[in-house]
Amino acid sequence: MLADPTDSTGAKKALVRTYDPPGYADPWDCVQDYERVQRAAAEHPNKGSQALSSVVELPRSRIRPWLDGAQPDCYRGLQTALNRGWILDSWSSDAARTLNRLAAWLLASGSVSHQTRVPDFVVETSAQEDRLLGYFETFDLRPRVVTRDGKPDEWIPRSDASILGRVLQTWTGLDGDKTSLDTRFPEYLQYAPVGIARGFAETYVSLRATVRTDRGDRLQIQAERSEYFRQQLIELLSRVVDPDEIRGDSWPVYLVDDAAFQLFNPDLAGYEADDVFSQ
């Protein structure tokens, strides 16, 4: 899990290491070997694969497909992420803010397949559809909508889904079923600018919290997560709202007073704005 997604070198390596290329203990070595082979081929255009294998000191069987136009999956995935703007060098871009919101959405109401690395985002309201569509359009993505009997729809990107899923895995550590005590809390939120922390908190709270007017107009966040996850969530919330307005020595976590107003978007959450709080 990345401590800083804007460390582009670290982000590239983390993404590549979600792959498992045959013959490599470290997938990053595969990327470096592929690039070295391409440079050698450009420098020695008249050499065949057998001669080049001696130049780069790699088996001919490994480099021959690369010389014929094939690319390792890890290299191709990295190039796609770079072209899509999913590898960052600062927090100031729309891409950075959008990926942060998508990471929050996944953790609050989504998952990443352990087998395929494809992310799915649960969508329950038209307001959520509009919001998520806007995030997708930032990266020129279109959704594939999966309808489920008796359950909300799931949205999956129609293109480059597994690469986006891998990128978001490096941000969140999410792998498979998120309803687990093993689910971790994103490390980068400890160090990201406060605006990024607030964006994550707003999305997570709006999608995850329920309104408890029977408990004095407060928001309740309940999750099957570890105590460490709860503590990290409270640490995040404390960065962006008054810590005295955060309650809960165990699950659930509550937000009261101004903290609830600041972080909760009733429309996104599927509530009528006038009906959320009695004040």
C-alpha positions in Angstrom: 0.0 0.0 0.0 1.3 3.4 -1.0 2.2 6.0 1.7 2.4 8.6 -1.1 0.7 8.1 -4.5 2.4 11.2 -5.8 5.8 9.6 -5.5 5.6 8.6 -9.1 8.6 6.2 -9.0 7.1 4.4 -6.0 3.7 4.3 -7.6 5.0 2.8 -10.8 6.8 0.1 -8.9 3.8 -0.7 -6.7 1.5 -1.0 -9.8 4.0 -3.3 -11.6 4.3 -5.4 -8.5 0.6 -6.3 -8.6 1.5 -8.5 -11.6 3.2 -11.9 -11.6 5.3 -12.2 -14.8 6.8 -15.7 -15.2 10.5 -16.0 -14.5 10.7 -12.9 -12.2 10.7 -12.7 -8.4 10.4 -8.9 -8.8 8.1 -7.8 -11.6 9.9 -4.4 -11.7 12.9 -6.3 -13.1 10.7 -7.5 -16.0 9.9 -3.9 -16.9 13.6 -2.9 -16.8 14.6 -5.9 -18.8 12.0 -5.2 -21.5 13.1 -1.6 -21.8 16.8 -2.7 -21.9 15.9 -5.1 -24.7 14.2 -2.4 -26.7 17.1 -0.1 -26.3 19.5 -2.8 -27.4 17.4 -3.6 -30.5 17.4 0.1 -31.5 21.2 0.2 -31.1 21.8 -3.0 -33.0 19.0 -3.0 -35.7 20.8 -5.8 -37.7 21.1 -8.3 -34.9 18.6 -11.1 -34.5 17.2 -12.4 -31.3 20.0 -14.9 -30.8 22.7 -12.2 -31.1 20.7 -9.7 -29.0 20.2 -12.3 -26.2 24.0 -12.3 -25.8 24.1 -8.5 -25.7 21.4 -8.2 -23.0 22.3 -11.5 -21.2 18.8 -12.8 -21.3 17.4 -16.1 -22.7 16.5 -15.9 -26.4 13.1 -17.5 -25.6 12.3 -14.6 -23.3 13.2 -11.7 -25.6 12.0 -13.1 -28.9 8.3 -12.2 -28.3 9.4 -8.8 -27.2 11.3 -8.2 -30.4 8.2 -9.4 -32.4 6.0 -6.7 -30.8 4.7 -8.4 -27.6 4.9 -6.6 -24.3 4.9 -8.0 -20.8 1.5 -7.5 -19.1 3.1 -5.5 -16.3 4.8 -3.1 -18.8 1.6 -2.7 -20.9 -0.4 -2.0 -17.7 2.1 0.6 -16.6 2.0 2.4 -19.9 -1.8 2.4 -19.8 -1.8 3.9 -16.3 0.6 6.6 -17.4 -1.4 7.4 -20.5 -4.6 7.5 -18.4 -3.1 9.9 -15.9 -3.3 7.3 -13.0 0.4 7.8 -12.1 0.6 11.1 -10.2 3.4 13.6 -9.5 1.3 15.9 -7.3 -2.0 16.3 -5.6 -3.0 19.4 -7.5 -4.6 17.7 -10.6 -8.2 16.6 -11.3 -6.8 13.1 -11.7 -5.5 13.1 -8.2 -8.7 14.3 -6.7 -10.8 11.9 -8.7 -8.7 8.8 -7.9 -8.9 9.8 -4.2 -12.7 9.9 -4.4 -12.8 6.6 -6.3 -10.6 5.1 -3.6 -13.1 6.3 -0.9 -16.0 4.9 -3.0 -14.4 1.5 -3.2 -13.7 1.3 0.5 -17.2 2.5 1.4 -19.3 0.8 -1.2 -17.4 -1.3 -3.7 -14.7 -4.0 -4.1 -11.8 -5.2 -6.2 -11.8 -8.7 -7.4 -8.9 -10.8 -6.1 -8.8 -12.9 -9.3 -9.3 -10.3 -12.0 -8.3 -7.0 -10.2 -11.5 -5.4 -11.7 -13.1 -2.8 -9.4 -16.9 -2.5 -9.0 -18.6 0.6 -7.5 -22.0 0.1 -6.0 -24.6 2.7 -7.1 -27.9 3.1 -5.4 -29.3 6.5 -6.4 -29.5 8.7 -9.5 -27.3 11.3 -7.6 -24.7 8.6 -7.2 -24.9 7.7 -10.9 -24.3 11.3 -11.8 -21.4 11.7 -9.4 -19.7 8.4 -10.5 -20.3 9.1 -14.1 -18.4 12.4 -13.6 -15.5 10.6 -12.1 -15.4 8.1 -14.9 -15.5 10.9 -17.5 -12.4 12.5 -16.0 -10.5 9.5 -17.4 -12.7 9.1 -20.6 -14.2 5.9 -19.1 -17.7 4.6 -19.7 -19.5 2.3 -17.2 -20.7 -1.3 -17.7 -23.7 -1.6 -15.4 -24.3 -4.9 -13.7 -27.8 -5.4 -12.4 -28.4 -7.7 -9.4 -31.7 -9.2 -8.2 -32.6 -7.4 -5.0 -29.3 -5.5 -4.7 -28.1 -2.2 -6.0 -26.4 -2.0 -9.4 -22.6 -2.3 -9.8 -20.6 -0.1 -12.1 -17.5 -1.4 -13.8 -15.3 0.5 -16.2 -15.7 -0.8 -19.8 -12.0 -0.4 -20.6 -8.8 -0.8 -18.7 -10.8 -1.9 -15.7 -8.2 -4.3 -14.2 -5.5 -1.6 -14.5 -7.6 1.0 -12.7 -8.4 -1.7 -10.1 -4.6 -2.4 -9.6 -3.9 1.3 -9.2 -6.6 1.6 -6.6 -5.3 -1.5 -4.9 -2.0 0.2 -4.4 -3.8 3.2 -2.8 -6.2 1.2 -0.6 -4.8 -2.3 -0.1 -8.2 -3.6 -1.0 -8.1 -7.1 -2.3 -11.3 -9.1 -2.8 -14.1 -9.0 -0.2 -13.9 -5.8 1.8 -16.2 -7.1 4.5 -13.3 -8.4 6.5 -11.4 -7.6 9.7 -8.3 -7.8 7.5 -9.3 -4.8 5.4 -6.8 -2.0 5.9 -7.2 1.7 6.0 -5.4 3.7 3.3 -2.0 4.8 4.6 -1.6 7.8 2.3 -4.4 9.7 4.1 -2.1 10.2 7.1 0.2 12.3 4.9 -1.9 13.7 2.1 -3.0 17.4 2.0 -6.0 18.2 4.2 -8.1 18.9 1.0 -7.5 15.4 -0.2 -8.3 14.0 3.3 -11.5 16.0 3.4 -12.5 14.7 -0.1 -12.0 11.1 1.0 -13.9 11.7 4.2 -16.8 13.4 2.5 -17.2 10.5 0.0 -16.8 7.8 2.6 -19.1 9.4 5.1 -21.8 10.2 2.5 -21.8 6.6 1.2 -21.4 4.8 4.4 -23.1 6.8 7.2 -26.8 6.5 8.2 -28.8 9.3 9.8 -29.9 8.6 13.4 -32.5 11.2 14.2 -33.5 9.0 17.1 -30.1 9.6 18.6 -30.1 13.3 18.5 -29.4 14.1 14.8 -26.2 12.3 14.4 -24.5 10.2 11.7 -23.7 6.6 12.4 -20.9 4.7 10.6 -20.9 1.0 11.1 -18.5 -1.5 9.5 -17.2 -5.0 10.1 -13.6 -3.8 10.4 -10.8 -4.1 12.9 -10.2 -1.8 15.8 -7.2 -0.4 14.0 -9.4 0.5 11.0 -11.7 2.3 13.3 -8.9 4.2 14.9 -7.5 5.2 11.5 -10.9 6.4 10.4 -11.3 8.5 13.5 -7.8 9.9 12.8 -8.8 10.9 9.3 -12.1 12.5 10.5 -10.2 14.4 13.2 -8.0 16.0 10.5 -11.0 17.7 8.8 -13.6 18.3 11.6 -13.7 19.0 15.3 -12.5 15.9 17.1 -14.9 16.7 19.9 -17.7 16.0 17.5 -16.6 12.5 16.8 -18.0 9.8 19.1 -17.4 6.1 19.7 -15.0 4.1 21.8 -15.9 1.1 19.6 -18.0 0.5 16.5 -20.2 2.3 15.5 -18.6 5.7 15.0 -20.8 8.8 15.3 -20.5 12.3 13.9 -22.6 15.0 15.6 -23.3 18.7 15.2 -21.2 20.6 12.7 -19.0 17.6 11.8 -22.1 15.8 10.5 -23.2 18.8 8.4 -19.7 19.4 7.0 -19.1 15.8 5.8 -22.5 14.5 4.9 -24.0 15.1 1.4 -27.7 14.1 1.8 -28.3 14.0 -2.0 -25.3 11.6 -2.6 -26.5 9.5 0.3 -30.0 9.2 -1.0 -31.8 11.5 1.5 -34.0 14.5 1.0 -31.9 17.4 2.2 -34.7 18.9 4.3 -35.4 15.6 6.0 -32.0 14.7 7.2 -31.6 16.8 10.3 -34.4 18.3 12.4 -32.5 21.6 12.9 
